[in-house]
Amino acid sequence: MFASIGFEPDPARIDIVAHRGPDGRGWQTYESPGGPVALGHRRLAIIDVSDAGLQPMSDASGRYHLVFNGEIYNYLELREEMRAKGEVFVSDSDSEVLLRAYMLWGEAALTRLRGMFAFLIWDRRDKRLFAARDRYGIKPLYLVTTPRGAAFASEIKQLLGLPGLSGRMNVARVHDFLASGMADHTAETMFEGVIQLRGGECASLDAARPGPLELSTRRWYPTEAGEISISEAEAAERFRELLSDSVRLHLRSDVPVGSCLSGGLDSSAIVCLMSGQMGSNAGGSQVNTVSACYAEKSVDEKPFMDAVVAHAHTQPHFVFPKAEDVFQRASDITWHQDEPFGSTSIFAQWCVFEEARRVGVKVMLDGQGADEQLAGYHGGFSYYMAALTRQRRFGQLLRTIVERNRYHGTSIYQQIRNHLVPLLPQGLAGALRRQHRALTQHDWLGTDILREHGNPRTALELAGDELGLPPVADLRSLCLTMTYASNLPMLLHWEDRNSMAHSIEARVPFLDHPLVEFSLALGNDHKIVGGDTKRVLRRGMAGVLPESVRERRDKLGFATPEEIWFRGPLRGQVEDGIEKTLARYPGLLNAAGVRRLARSMLDGERGLDFTLWRIVNLGLWGERVGVGL
């Protein structure tokens, strides 16, 4: 998808992302007082695969022109509602439903949509371009504004090279990525001059008169959550109803549908609900599942995958990502991702979508989103335990410490030590965390360049501040920030690029907005209880999931044995990659500190985390994309 006002771009801008839409191509230009207007589209045909769904799509009068990336899952209901008002449809596509909804209700149509979307509509009469992105940013939309005009695109690579762009990195956002692994937590990208509409935002450009274009942006979906108080049984039942309904809608497709299966709670719940609704147990269509497996026991989830496959009667497909393929594929994956990515787990996800394409599945349902709205990451325990302390619920606090030790192997001493920091005043806690990082990371970020662009706030604080979210102080505020501002936008970025690289549509049923709003409104209850994470999901999936999966407490996802690979067969390539990054961007990082950090991790003197991959991948990004300092 592409649109521009004020200059005439090369139509090849949409062919750069032919992988996003191999089933159709459209390009139209229009005139306006603000300069030429272009709309371009590459189609991935999912609903109504006939030519009636080609874009740009226009209404009969020729006033409105649409380009759209995504799916409107409640298009059948909306179409019937509009037919009752006298609207006549000429296709069976959700794209036409979206166009006519905008014609009928204007921008208010956004609140009626259940789906994932980024779209642009050119109003030929009023000379106005309208752009919108779905509530949680499942589908991407980037933009640039220059003295010559403005352009929107589905991927950053479509915008690079346009007049007015510097081709340099945004050092502040690169710093956030290197220091914390965080990206997509602000409207800025790692490219200077390229920004994105955030999830839940829309924008308009008025081209009705000559002169500089003014971009008007607003939030159409608020980053807020109500608050409800119900019993655990009621919460579990309601959660199950909402997730089941979401899966039902996400199964709407005119092409084969399958699912990613990691063996964890989230993807397993999706697969089991899909199987029940597709009628596998009654001789209906089997769910095609695709999973990444490893011989290394530390990340081996195949026993859980096998349990789900047997329980849901799926047609399983397994891939076995290999260490020797990591660097061989890394350059291509980085090009598709547009920006550096956080770990080799993205490589594992790439392999899953590659296999899905090989077996002929064009739509894949995935479990993204549950961890953020339900506090599924173990970092949430600190906030939960702090709340128990403030409430003087010492019996529950002791239970939590014991169960975390039993379920997750977290030492009692470590829990008590880590538990003290969140109890301190927020400013002091943040200062101690920063001091700890400075003492343990060899000052590898201590350069004049990074200090100049640094920020006293952490990336997590910056993410919440930009959207006006409350400071992260408990599970409720943590879930709000992770869902709207930090973890989730980044994970959705990676999923979109990896799936679209293989011309596959990835759908995320956990992000149906009635379900998300319910989960966030649960506040601090029903999420972490004792040593359990995502308690409401566990209870809601009783009788749906095999018990071995429903009761598992470890968390992996599409993990890779990165520590084993980096200290073993990939050590030389990691060290070489680090040196290439230092050479490409001299002065950006403290070279001596980087080398000390790498040596201590690779020699086993300290734990190996994702930092080394981030440093290596920054250099790969610079080499493949050609971005300068």
N, C-alpha and C positions, 0 to 999 in steps of 0.2 A: 504494500500500500504506500502511496506517495501523493503529496499535494504540494503545490507551490503557488505563490502570488508575487508578481512584480518582475519576474524574469522567466525566460524560456529554458527549462532544463532539458538535458538529453533524456529521451524516453528510456534509455538504457538504465536509468536509475531504478526502474522496477525489475529489470532483468538481473541486476546484481543479486536479488533475492528470489530468483526463480525457484529455489528450493522451497520457499514458503507457499508457492502456488504453481505447481506444474500443469494444472488442468485448464488454465485459461489465462488470457492476457488482454488487458484493456487500457487504452490511453486516450484521453480527450483533452482538448484545450478550449478555452473560452476567453472572451475579452471582458475587460472591466476598466473603469477609470484609473484604478490602482495598478494597472499593468496586466499582462497575460496571466491566466489562471490555468494550471494543469492538474489533472487528476489521473492517477495511474493505479493499476491493480493487477496482482497475480492471484489466481483463484485456486484454492484447494477445495474441490467439490465434495461436500459432505451431505448436505440436505438439498434435495432437488438437483441432481447432478446434470440435468439438461442444460442447454445453452440459455434457458430462460433465467438462469441465475448469474449470468455473466455481469461484470461490472467494468466501468462505472454504470450504475443503474439509474434510470431516470423515470420520473412520473410521466403520465400521458401528456401533461401540459408543457413539459420541458423546463419547468421552473427549478425543480430539485434534482440534484445529481449526487449519488452516494458511492463511496468506496468504504468497505467494511471488512474487518478482520475479526473473526470470532464466531460465536454461536449464541443465538437467543433461544434458550431452552423452552421457554413458555410461549413460543411463537404460535402454536396451535390455538391456545386459549386467547391470545391477543387477536389473532386473525378472526376468530368467531365473534369476539366482542366488536371488532370494527365492521364486520359484515352486517351485524345487527344495526349498525349506524348507517348502512348504505354503501360501504366501501366495496369495491369490486377488485378482485385479485386476478392476475394473469399468470402467476407462477405458484409453485408450492414451496418457495424458498423462504427462509427466515429473513433474508436480506430485504425482500419486498415488504415483509411485515414491519421491519425496522424503519424503512423509508416512509411507509404510510403512517406509522405511529408518530413519527416526527412531523409529518404534514398535518396530522389531526390534532396532536397535543403539544407540539413544539418541544421546547426543552423539558417540559414536565413529563414527556414520554420516558425519560431516563429512569424515573422512579418505578415505572411499571415493568421494567426489563429484569428478567432473571437469566443471567448468562455471563459470558466473558466477551468483552468487546473493546475495540478501538475503532472509531469510525470518523469520517469526515463527510460533511454535506455542504455542497456549494449551492447557494440560493441565487439563481441566475437573475431573478428580478431585483432583489434587494442588494445584490453584489456583496454577499456576506458568506464567509466560510466558517462553519461551525465544526468543532472537534470535541470528542468526548472519549473518556476512558472508563472502563468498568470500576466497580466499587473498590476492588482490592488490587487492581493493576495486574490482572492475569495476562492481558494482552498489552503489548508495548505501544507507546506512541512518543516519538522524539521530535524535537523541533529546533530550528535555528532561526534567528532574526538578524538580518544584516541591513545596511543602508539600501541595498538593492531590492529587498523583499524578505519573504519568509518561506520556509519549507517545513513540511511534516513528513515523517517516514516511520515504517515499522522497525527498521534496524538502523543503527548509527552509521553503518558503512554506506548507506544510500546518501548520506548527507556530506560525507567527507569529500573535500575537494571543491565544494561550492564556494563561490566568491565571498570573501569576508571571513572565512574560517582560518585560524592560524595553523592548524595541524599540530598544536602542542598539547601536552598533557595538562590536566587540571591538578596541580601539585597538591592542593589541599585534600582533594578526594582520593588521590593516590596515597597520601599519607594515612588517611583513615583506613584504606584497604590494607596497607602494609602493617599498620599498628594493631588493628583489631580484626582484620578479615572482612570488614563490613563494606558493602557497596549498595547502591540504590536506596540509600537512607536519606537522601535529599533530592531536590529537583535537579541538582547538578549531576553531570556524569564525569567520568575521568578524562573526557575530552574538553578542552577549553572552548567555550562558546556553544556547546551542545547541551541542551537541557531536556527534561522529559516532563510530560504531564504526569502528575502523581495519580495513583488510583483514586477514583472518586472525584476527579477534576474534569472541567470542560473549559473550552476557550473559544474565542471568536475573533475574526479579523474582518474589519470593515474596509472594503475596496471600492466604495461608492464614489470616492473623490480622489483626485491625484494627490500625491504627496506621501510622506512617510506613513507606513502602516502601523496601527496601534493594536497590540495584542492585549485582549482582555481575558483574564483567567479567574475562575472561581471554583470553589468546592460545591458540587451538587449533592455529595453524599457525606454527611458529617461523621467525623471520627469520634463518635460518642457511643455510649452503651447505657441502656436502662439498668435497672436492678430488680431482680426477682428473688423471692425466698420461698423455696418449695422443698419437700422432702427428697431424700435420695431416691426413693422408688419413683416418685413423680418425675424427677429430673431424668432418670434413666429411660423411662417410658417415652417422655417427650423427645429426648435426644434421638432415640431409635426411630420414632415416627418421622422426624425431620430429616434424618440422614437417609432413611429408606425412600422418602419422597424425592429427595435430591438425586439419588441414584436412578430412580425411575425417569426423571427428566433428562439426566445425562446420558441415558441409553438411546435417546432419540437420534437416529442416524439412518442414512440410506446406504451406508458402507459398513464393512465389518468393524466391530468394536471389541477391544480386549482390555487387558489391565496389566500394569506393572505390579509385581508381587515381590516384596522384599522379605516377607515372613514376619514383619512387625505388625503391631496392632492395627495401624491405619490402613495400609494397603490390603491387609487380610480382611478387614471389615468390608472394604469396598468390594473385593472379589466375592466374598460369601453372599453379600446382598445382591450383587449382579447375578450370581448363579441362581439364587432363589427366584429372581424376577424374570430371568431368561428361560426358566423352566428346565434347567439341566437335569434335575432329579427325575423329571417326568418325561425324559426323552427329547427335550428341546435342545436348543443350540448350546454347545459347551462354550464356556468362557475361555478364550485363549489368554494364558498368563505368560509373562516373560520375566525371568529372574536372573540376577547375577550371582554366581557362586564362586567359592574359593576353597582351596585345599587347607588353607591356614585356619586352624580352629578358632583363633581369636575373632575372626569375622565370618565364620561359617554359620549361615542361617538356614542351610538346606533342610535340616530336620523340621523346622517350622514351616518352610515352604511345602514340603512333602505332606505335612499334616493338613494344610489348607487345600492342597490339590486333591487329596483323598476325600476330605470333608465336602468340598464344593464340586467335585467331579469335573475339574477343569481340564483343558488340553494344555499341558505345561510345555514351555520352551525354556531352556537354560543356556546361558552364555557363561564363559569362564575367562574373564579379563586377565590378560597376562602382563607381567611386569615389563617385558620387552616392548610392549605396544604403547606404553604410556607416553614416551617421548616421540615415538613415531607418529602418534595421532595428535599430540599436544598442539602443534602449530595450526592444524585444521580446526580443532575444537576452539582454540583461541580466536581464530578468524570468525567463526560462527557466533561465538559469545560476544564479540565486539569489544569486550573489556576483560582485563585479567580476572580469573576465577580462583576460588579459595582453596580447593583441594582436589586430589585425584578421584574423589567420589564422583565428580562431574564426568570423568572418563568412564566410570562404571555405568553411570546413567546413559551416556552416549552409546555404550555397547548394547544396553537394553533396547533403546529405540532403533538401533541398527538392526537388531534381530527381529523386532516387531515388523519392520518394513520387509525384511526378507521373507517372513511367513505370511505377508499379505494383510496385516491388520493396519487400518488407516486411522483409527481413533483409539486412543489409550486412556483409560481412566486411571488416576493416580491419587495417592493419599496426602498430597501436600495440604498444609493448612491446619491440620488437627493439633500439631504440637504447639503452634503459636496461640491459638484461642483456648487451649486446654492446659497450658503450662506443662507440656510434655518433656521439656528439657530439664535435666537434673539441676541446672543452675537455679531453677525455681525453688528448690528446697530451702535455700538460705532465706528467701523472703517469707516462705511459709513458716519456718521455724522462728523467725523474728516476730511474726504476728502471734504465734502461740505464746512466746515469752511476754509480749506486751499485754496479752489477754490473761496472763498468769495460768495458762492451761499446761501446767508442768507435767501432768500425767501423759497428755497427748504428745508433748515434746519428747519425753523419754521414750515413748512408744515409737516415735518417728526415728530417733537415733538408733534404736535397737533394730527396727525393721530395715532401715537403710543399710546397716551393717550386715544383716542377714540376706537381704535381697540383692544388694548391689556390691557388697564387699567394701563399702566405704568405712574406713576405720573410725572408731568412736573419737579418738584424739583429733583426727583431722576434721571431723564434723564440729566438734566444740570450738576448735581454732577458727574455722571458716565462719562459724555462726556468730562470732563476736563482731566482725566487721559491719554487717548490715544493721547492727544495733546502735552503732555510733551515729552521730549527726551526719547528714548527707555530705556536707562539704569535707569533713574530716575523713569519712570513709573513702570518698573519691580521691583525696590526697594520698591516703595510705596505699590505695590500689596503684596509683601512678608511681609512687615511690617504689613499691614492690617491683613493678615492671622495669623501672629504671635500673634497679639493683640486679635483676635476673636476666636482663636481655642484652648486656654488654654494650649499652649505649649505641646500638647499631643504627638508630634513627637520629643520633645526635649530630646533625649537620646544620649549617647556616641556612641552606635552602629549605629544609623541613621546618626548622624553628620559625622561619619567616612566615610560613603558611600554616603553622600549627594553630591549635585552638585549645584554650584551657578546658573546654568541655570534652568529654569523651564522645566517640561517634554515636553511642547509644543516647546520650543526653542531647546531642545535636539533632538526632533523628526525631525525638519526641518534641523538642522545642519548635522545630520548623512547622509541625502540624498543630501546635498548641496543646499537646497532650500533657497530662499531669506527670510530675517526676515519678520515676519508677521507685516505688516504696513498698509495694505488696504485690500479690499475685494478680490482682485486678489490673493495676497500672502496668505491670510487666506484660500481661497478655495484650492489652491495648497497644502498647508500643511495638511489640513484636509483630502483631497482626498488621498494623497500619504503616509502620515506619521503618522497621529494621529487618529482622530475619526474613519475614515472608516476602516482601518485594524482591529481595535478592534471590531467594530460592525460586520464585516464579520466573524471574529473568533467566536463570540457568535452565529451567525446565522448558520454557518456551523455545529457546535457541536450540537446545539439544533435540527436541522433538521435531521442530520445523526444519532442522538440518536434514532430516530424513523424510520430509513431507508427511509428517504425522501430526494429527491434532491431539494434544494432551488436554484432558479435561480433569477438573479437580472438584469432585462433589462436596468435599468438606467446606468449600467456599461458596455454597449457595447462601445468599444473604439471610434468609430466615434462620438458618442453622447457626451462622456466625453470630447474629444478634442475640440469639438465645444463649449461646455458649458464653459470650462476653458478659451478658447480664447475670450469669450465675456468680459473678464476682469471685470471691476467694473460696467459695464453697464448691464441693463436688469435683474439684480438680486434683489437688494433692491432698490425700488423706492418709496419714501414717506414712508408710513407705511406698504407697501407690501413687503413680502419676496417672493423669487422664482417667480419674475414677469413674466419671459419668459415662465415658465411652466403654470402659470395662463392664460396668453394670448393664449398660444398654445393649451390649452385644452378647449377653448371656443367652445361650441357645442358638446363637447365630455363628459364633466362632468356635472352633475346636478349643477345648479347655486348655490344652498345652500352650496355645497362642494367647488366649485371653488372660491367662495368669502369668505370662512371662513378664519379667521386670527389666531385663537388659534392653539396651536401645542401640541399634546400629544403623538401620536404613541401608542405602546402597553404599556401604563403607567399603574401603579397600584396605589391604594389609600394608598401608603406607610405611609404617615404621620398619617392618621387615624388609620391604623393597628398598627403602632409602639407605638402610644400613647394610644392605646386601648387594643384590645385582645392579641397583640403580645408583649406587653411591658415586661412582665416577661421573655419571651424567648430571647428577645433582650438583656436584662440586663445579663441574664445567659450566653448568647453567648459571650458577651464582656468579662466576667470573665474567661470563658474557653480560649479565645484567650490570655489574659494576663497571665494565668497560663501555657499555652503551650509554649509561647515564652517570658519568663521572661527577662526583661531588654531591649526588643526590643522597647516597647512603654513606655511613661511616664504614669504609671498606675493612679496616682492621676489626671493628666490632662485628661486622657481618661474618668475617672468617672465624673469629673466636666463637660466635654463636653456633655457626654451622659445625665446627669441629666438636664442640661440647655435646651437641645433639647427636651427631653421627657416631661419635665414640661412645655414646651411652652414658656420659657423665650427667646428663639431665634428660628429662623426657622430650621426646620428639613430637612436636605439634605441627600445625599446618604452615608455620612461618616460613620455613625453607621453600615450600612449594610456591608461596606467594612471591618471594623474591625471584625465584627462577621464572615463574610465569610472567612477571612484569617484563623481563627481558625478552621472552618469547613474543609478548604482545608488541613491544617496540619493534622487534625484528619483522614480524609479519605485517603489522598495520602501518609501520613507518612513522609512529608518533614521536615527536621530539620533545626535549625538555625545555 
